[in-house]
Amino acid sequence: MGNFLQKFFKARDNPKDSVSSAPAFYMGQSVAGKLVNERSSMQTTAVFACVRIIAETVASLPLHTYKNVGDGKEKMVEHPLYRILHDEPNPEMTSFTIRETIMAHLLLWGNAYCQIIRNGRGDVISLYPLLPDKMTVDRDNKGQLYYVYKKDGTPYYLGPDEVLHIPGLGFDGVMGYSPVALAKNAIGLNIAAEEYGGRFFANNATPSGILSTAGSIKDPTKVRDAWQSAYGGIGNSNKVAVLEDGLQYQPISMPNSDAQFLETRKFQIEEICRIFQVPPHMVADLSKSSFSNIENQSISFVVHTIRPWLVRIEQAMDRKLFKESEKGQCFVSFNASALMRGDYKSRMDGYAIGIQNGFFSVNDVRRMENLDPISAEEGGDLYLTNGNMLPLKMAGAYAKKALKESEAGEDDGKTT
């Protein structure tokens, strides 16, 4: 990739008017005293689970290239972008890998960048993801955006047509804000709670205390170390303590039940799920889930969490990857229909309604269920409807009224 960078990056002159990203005070240490950044936050299980679930879900969806045809659309299998987005964006990655990486960058840094490599005709021939923490976005003296990527301390300059930039939620429409930076206090509290739990169990799951005696101790350090060696650590749990020379042990730490340690940890999982809009049951927190509402929560996850990310990625790709002559006619689209499917019985009932009312053919349904199509000779592509469905003018009282009027007209004609 270094050869690509050196070959295709080109300089821009007189840069000015830097485009700001998240303010500096959003980064760094949280009020809980823990350093929170994009990488340290991934050491917490809730953040890792949320990022992994969203990234893998988006990466697993089929991504196709289409063109508008009349009132419909058709796949552009022969278009150069189809293979790049659907199969292999570059010689080193699969489509799943690059989309998973893009989503991880969006969820942690709030921005995702890919270098666009084109051939002499302007067709995209490969995409390479770039690390967001090494990218700076600025404006030149004409107000045009350009990108500076630092690799091994050396800055490389890219024009806006050389970078696929997908910004997350932001305030200026250019740069996205890091969700981790904006929610550093919630994540920092979770890190602190995990560290407290680790230290607690490392000290034999017993609160610290005081060894005291009415007399004097010649070597307090030796007594303390001997106590810690005999009774400290998880391997010495449940040992019977033996006190001599009038020593007394007095615990001084607050018990975990009083500190509501477990409740704090559970609440922080909910807080992190709220940041990423992931239902808690998807990170193995089933305290507020049941068999009756998990399916609805999963569908809500697709509608309110996954779909906005898909639209954001699709529109960025449409804007940057197609030629000017193709824009408005060609587009990329994820197929998220599989995520919206209910249980087997509900799907079959829905398919039956679709076939009976003429907006599904048998082959349409078989494709959605990943089954081989039925040949056209066997009627697999026919769109059918129930025979008892009639136009309103031919049904019930309307038909009788029309018949009487018709008969009355005939009688008038005979009389005349």
C-alpha positions, 0 to 999 in steps of 0.5 A: 500500500505504501507504493500506492500512497507514494505513487498516487498522492499529490501535493496541494499548495497554499492550504488554509482555513482548516476544517475542524473536527471534534474540539480537543476537550472532548478527547482524553481523560474522563471525569472518572480519571481514566484515559478514553480514546478510540482504542482504549474504549475497545477494551471494554466489553460493551463497546467492543460488542456494540462496534462488532455487531454493527460492523459485522451486520453492515459488512454481511449485507449484499451490496450491488450496483444498479442503474435506473431502467424505466420505472425499475432498476437492474444490476450492473454486473459488468460495471467496474464498481460491481466487482470492487464493492461486491467482491474485492475492493483491492488485492488485499481485502474482501468486500466484507473486510473493507466494509467492516473496517469502514464501519469500525472507523465510523463508530469509533472516530466518526469518520471513515476514509478510503483512498480511491485508485482510478485508471486512465479512463477515470474508472475506480479500480481499487479502494484502500481504507485509511486510518482516521487518526492519521488524516486531516481535512483542510481547505486550500486558498480557493476554499476547496477541501483537500486531505492530508494523510500522515504515513510514517511521519510523512504527509501525503496530500490528496484531492477530494476526488481521491478520497471516499470520505464518509462522515458520521454525525457532525455539526458542519456537514464535513467532519463527523464527531467521534461517539467515543469522544463525545461519550468519554465520561460514560465509557470512562466510568465503565472502564473504572468499574471494570478496573475496580472489579479486577482489583477487588478480586485480585485482593481476595475479594475481601475489603482492605482493612487495618491490623492493629494491636495494643502494643507496639510492632517493631517491623510493621512492613514485615507484618503487613507483607506476611499478611498479604502473602498468606491471605491476599490474592484470589488463590488464598480465598477462604483461608482461615486467618490466624492472628497472634501477638494481640493483633486485630483485623478491622475492615474499613472499605465499603462492601460491594453491595453497599457501593452498588457495584453490580448495579453500576456495571449493569447501568453502564452497559445500558449507557454504552448501548444507548450511545450506539443504539444497540438493543441490550439483548444483542450484547447478552444483557437479557434483563429487560428482554423476553421472547415476545419482544426480542423480535420487535427489538431486532427489527427496530435495530435494523430500522433505527440503527442499521438503516441510517448507516446504510443510507450514509454509506450509499450516498457517499459512494454514489457521490464519489465513485461514479463518473459525472455522466453516471450520476443520477442513473447509477447507484449502489444499494444494500439489500437489507431485506433479509434482516427484516424477515420474521419467523418462518410462519410469518414469512410464508403467510406474507409470501402467500398474500403477495402471490395471491394479490399479484405483486410477487411471483413464485420465483420472486419468493424463491429468490428471497428464500435463496431457492433455485427458480422455477422455469418460465415454462412451469409458470415461475415468473407469472404474476397471478391474482384471485379469480374472485376479485372483480372490478367494482362496477361488476360486483354486488348491488352495482352490477344489479343497478347497471343491469336494470338500467341497461334493461330499462334502456332496451325497453325504451328502445323497443317502445320507440 
